[in-house]
Each structure stands twice: as C-alpha cells, then as structure tokens.
Amino acid sequence: MGEEKEMKVVEGLDLERYMGRWYEIASFPSRNQPKDGSNTRATYKLNSDGTVDVLNETWSGGKRGNYWVLAIAHDYHYALIGEPTKKSLWILCRETRLDDDIYNELVEKAKEEGYDVTKLRKTPHTDTPPEEEGPQDNKGIWWFKSIFGK
C-alpha cells in the first residue's frame, strides 16, 4: 500500500466564523448515529474562555435527538446519559471514580428505563489521569483540539 500521507488541515481557522449551525451532507456510518437518521446537524457556540459548546442532533423515527440526560446530580457531579434506541448508555462523572452506591443507583435507573445494563462496562482510569488534552501535535493533525476546547 505504500507510505501513509500525513493529513493537511486548515491553518488559521477563524473559530468565530466556524460557529453556528452546520448540516450533515454525508458521513461515514457510525455506531453513535441511528441508521435511519435524517436531518442531522451540529450547532457550535464559542464560549468566552475559547472553548466550544457543540450540540449534535439527528432525527430517528420522527423524533429528534440521540443524547438524553436521564439523571443528573444536583451539583452536576455525575450524569446518566442514554438515547432513544437504548443501544447506548453512559455514566459520566467529573472525577475518575464514582461512589459505588451512586453507581448502583444510576444502573438501577437505567434498568428502570429499559436498558440492558448487563452490557455496561466500567471504563478503567489511572489514579492520576493525564492532564494534557490529547496528543501534543504541532502539525495540526489534531485540529479539533482547537475547535472543541483548549
């Protein structure tokens, strides 16, 4: 097959001009999107600290959205996220560890909502996760790092 060519990305991307609504024209199939998805779009909003809020939307079976917040802590420390087909489920936390009692409560909530919680797999984390935001690449391959956060 030969040597793989390094991707070139846009230099000097103007984030303010990039913001707003974008409609998906074509994409690689993804397990995170329903196969019958339509009217897919992304809306980008630049925050004052330079990070970007992203809202991804798609319609499936006449309904919008595939990212549902099913439960959230009063202090927004943890959340249970699902989607209408019940094929994806996430338990999120602001830290690398979540109290077992809280974890079990969220699993029970997911079960009550009809999710097959036997598919859940705990994600391993090191005690001291890396502080950097991703690969340190000065060539721009990780262009989305600048778009989706510092």
Wavefront OBJ file of the C-alpha trace (Angstrom):
o trace
v 0.000 0.000 0.000
v 2.885 2.386 0.421
v 3.636 5.120 2.894
v 0.660 6.816 4.534
v 0.433 10.502 3.670
v 0.136 12.971 6.535
v -3.198 14.790 6.607
v -3.209 18.501 5.950
v -5.615 20.652 7.908
v -6.754 24.232 7.582
v -4.290 26.654 9.110
v -5.521 29.817 10.803
v -9.085 28.583 11.263
v -11.321 31.503 12.270
v -13.332 29.960 15.111
v -15.862 32.798 15.186
v -16.733 32.244 11.535
v -16.843 28.466 12.066
v -19.515 28.849 14.764
v -23.193 28.348 14.036
v -25.275 25.582 12.512
v -23.865 23.032 10.069
v -25.979 20.427 8.266
v -24.522 16.998 7.610
v -24.382 16.292 3.890
v -22.525 12.979 4.085
v -20.672 10.972 6.726
v -19.070 7.647 7.497
v -21.562 5.332 9.204
v -21.147 5.486 12.968
v -22.405 3.282 15.737
v -23.246 6.505 17.588
v -25.809 7.545 14.976
v -29.003 5.677 14.109
v -29.004 4.020 10.684
v -32.281 5.735 9.820
v -31.040 9.141 10.996
v -32.062 12.183 8.980
v -31.839 15.958 9.244
v -28.539 15.607 11.096
v -26.924 18.854 12.139
v -24.371 20.311 14.542
v -24.527 23.706 16.199
v -21.308 25.268 17.518
v -21.189 28.122 20.045
v -17.945 29.844 21.047
v -17.601 30.446 24.783
v -15.798 33.437 26.280
v -12.987 31.142 27.527
v -12.255 29.898 24.000
v -13.943 26.513 24.366
v -16.790 25.478 22.121
v -20.222 24.079 23.010
v -21.406 21.529 20.469
v -24.985 20.335 20.034
v -25.289 17.346 17.686
v -28.808 16.450 16.577
v -30.356 13.838 14.329
v -33.897 12.621 13.837
v -34.766 8.934 14.079
v -38.267 7.529 13.732
v -39.649 11.051 13.586
v -38.020 12.005 16.905
v -35.132 14.395 17.436
v -32.014 13.677 19.409
v -29.910 10.725 20.430
v -28.378 12.106 23.635
v -30.759 12.100 26.551
v -29.824 13.144 30.080
v -31.692 10.546 32.149
v -30.340 11.576 35.551
v -28.010 14.263 36.863
v -26.653 15.115 40.301
v -27.960 18.312 41.875
v -24.377 19.647 41.750
v -23.791 18.305 38.200
v -21.062 15.975 39.520
v -22.357 12.885 37.684
v -24.914 12.057 34.994
v -26.654 9.147 33.302
v -26.880 9.574 29.528
v -28.858 7.436 27.106
v -30.518 7.566 23.726
v -33.933 6.553 22.351
v -32.974 3.192 20.821
v -31.436 2.150 24.157
v -28.375 0.820 22.337
v -26.005 3.301 24.010
v -25.636 4.245 27.654
v -23.058 6.322 29.510
v -22.418 7.007 33.176
v -20.348 10.178 33.434
v -18.572 11.779 36.367
v -16.418 14.875 36.848
v -13.794 12.664 38.524
v -12.213 9.327 37.592
v -14.059 7.499 40.384
v -17.738 7.362 41.317
v -19.073 6.166 44.664
v -20.354 2.574 44.330
v -23.753 3.414 45.862
v -24.292 6.226 43.357
v -23.105 3.996 40.506
v -25.597 1.314 41.553
v -28.415 3.901 41.753
v -27.651 5.034 38.202
v -27.538 1.443 36.956
v -30.915 0.800 38.582
v -32.353 3.952 36.947
v -31.083 2.752 33.568
v -32.667 -0.664 34.154
v -35.984 1.035 35.041
v -35.779 2.938 31.733
v -35.445 -0.359 29.839
v -31.681 -0.503 29.205
v -29.879 -3.853 29.211
v -27.407 -2.955 31.934
v -25.558 -6.257 31.525
v -23.832 -4.563 28.561
v -22.283 -1.872 30.794
v -18.502 -2.000 31.012
v -16.651 0.061 33.587
v -14.019 2.260 31.969
v -10.571 1.946 33.552
v -8.870 5.131 34.726
v -5.472 5.668 36.288
v -5.296 7.296 39.719
v -3.666 10.328 38.163
v -5.058 10.751 34.643
v -3.011 12.727 32.126
v -3.524 16.480 32.480
v -2.991 17.271 28.810
v -5.983 17.368 26.496
v -4.633 14.850 23.984
v -1.683 14.247 21.708
v 0.751 17.127 21.508
v 0.873 17.599 17.759
v 2.373 20.768 16.335
v 1.489 19.834 12.760
v -2.239 20.388 13.121
v -3.478 16.828 12.775
v -5.413 17.286 15.991
v -7.210 20.346 14.609
v -10.358 19.524 16.532
v -8.452 20.162 19.751
v -8.537 23.847 18.928
v -12.177 23.704 17.906
v -13.543 21.688 20.814
v -11.529 23.152 23.625
v -8.166 24.379 24.807
l 1 2 3 4 5 6 7 8 9 10 11 12 13 14 15 16 17 18 19 20 21 22 23 24 25 26 27 28 29 30 31 32 33 34 35 36 37 38 39 40 41 42 43 44 45 46 47 48 49 50 51 52 53 54 55 56 57 58 59 60 61 62 63 64 65 66 67 68 69 70 71 72 73 74 75 76 77 78 79 80 81 82 83 84 85 86 87 88 89 90 91 92 93 94 95 96 97 98 99 100 101 102 103 104 105 106 107 108 109 110 111 112 113 114 115 116 117 118 119 120 121 122 123 124 125 126 127 128 129 130 131 132 133 134 135 136 137 138 139 140 141 142 143 144 145 146 147 148 149 150
